[in-house]
Each structure stands twice: as structure tokens, then as C-alpha cells.
């Protein structure tokens, strides 16, 4: 593998901001039970750090969607793995890694809304600022970033770099591998 990511958000910055987000969520859902849903695979590291700091009773679940074809091109969004628990009548917080085009998030929000939760909010680690019409649903944002290909802290490039404790910018062509991002 060639190339290495250029750090744009440090592990300390992430740790600090995740703590702030957990504090906001704890305050907003004080005394209420929360169902936290992570979007696999990119949000698993972020969700893990976040839920351990939220001071509200909560349960966790996951779903997985696919929005890229075998050549790494954006295609039709489809559900690959659905929730294992019902969410009807519950306060739901969807945890997503990155908001890019909004296509995948819209699909997930429609899918979850059909399950009739009491409330449905989104906590997104990274926002590229490209989708202003989703502002009302994306209640919590970790960092606003410039449009770029980012890896680390759960985000990947062809399955690699998820283990990095920071978020870095990378040109997929420099790495000599094709993208598999599921945004």
C-alpha cells in the first residue's frame, strides 16, 4: 500500500469533541431512555466512544447499508443489515460517520421513520456541508470539514485505515487502491 493520510483532526481533538457531544446528548435526553443506532461499518468507533460517555439509559443497535457498486461508484442505496430490536415509540439517535451527499442518510432516515419512533435525531461525526436540507435531522455534529476523502477513526479506504486514532485526508489514487466508502 502506498501513501499515508495527512492528519486533519487529532485524536485529542476527537476525544474532546466526543465528550462535548455526549454531554449535549445527556442533557437533551435527561431522564429518557435512548436507542442509539450505529451505521456500520464506519460509525462503530465513534459510536463506541460516544455511548460510553452518555449519561442516559440506552440500548444499542446497528444497521448497514450499501451505496457503492463493485467499481466504487455511487449507486442505489440498499439495506444489507437491519435492526434487531423494534424502535416504535422510542427516542432514537442515529450515529453516522460522515455526511457527504446525503443520499445514504436520507435512505436510512426514511427507513427508520417507517418504524414509527417517538423521535429520530442524528449525530454525525463529520459534515462536509454539502447537504443543507438535512440540517434539522442532523442535530449533533462533531466536526465540519472541507470536501475531501478522509480516513481513520472508523472511516476506511478499501477496508484499511479504520484503526487510526485520528482523521486524515487521503487521495485514493495515491494509495493505489480503489475506494469502498459507504457514505
DAHUHU-V105157 format. One record per residue. N is the residue number from 0. OMEGA is omega in whole degrees, 0 to 359 (none if undefined). Layout:
((N;OMEGA) (N;OMEGA))
This chain:
((0;179) (1;174) (2;175) (3;183) (4;175) (5;183) (6;175) (7;175) (8;185) (9;177) (10;179) (11;177) (12;178) (13;181) (14;180) (15;183) (16;177) (17;176) (18;178) (19;179) (20;179) (21;178) (22;178) (23;181) (24;178) (25;180) (26;183) (27;182) (28;180) (29;178) (30;180) (31;175) (32;186) (33;172) (34;181) (35;182) (36;178) (37;177) (38;181) (39;7) (40;190) (41;186) (42;188) (43;180) (44;179) (45;181) (46;180) (47;179) (48;183) (49;186) (50;179) (51;179) (52;179) (53;181) (54;174) (55;175) (56;182) (57;170) (58;182) (59;174) (60;183) (61;167) (62;180) (63;176) (64;178) (65;179) (66;180) (67;177) (68;183) (69;178) (70;179) (71;180) (72;179) (73;181) (74;179) (75;178) (76;177) (77;180) (78;178) (79;182) (80;184) (81;179) (82;177) (83;182) (84;176) (85;179) (86;181) (87;178) (88;182) (89;171) (90;185) (91;173) (92;177) (93;179) (94;184) (95;181) (96;187) (97;175) (98;183) (99;181) (100;181) (101;183) (102;181) (103;181) (104;177) (105;179) (106;182) (107;180) (108;177) (109;180) (110;182) (111;179) (112;179) (113;179) (114;173) (115;174) (116;176) (117;176) (118;181) (119;180) (120;182) (121;171) (122;185) (123;180) (124;184) (125;179) (126;179) (127;176) (128;184) (129;188) (130;184) (131;182) (132;178) (133;183) (134;183) (135;180) (136;181) (137;186) (138;183) (139;180) (140;178) (141;183) (142;170) (143;182) (144;175) (145;176) (146;179) (147;176) (148;184) (149;180) (150;178) (151;179) (152;178) (153;180) (154;188) (155;167) (156;183) (157;177) (158;182) (159;174) (160;180) (161;186) (162;182) (163;181) (164;180) (165;175) (166;182) (167;179) (168;183) (169;173) (170;182) (171;181) (172;178) (173;182) (174;179) (175;179) (176;180) (177;183) (178;173) (179;183) (180;179) (181;182) (182;none))
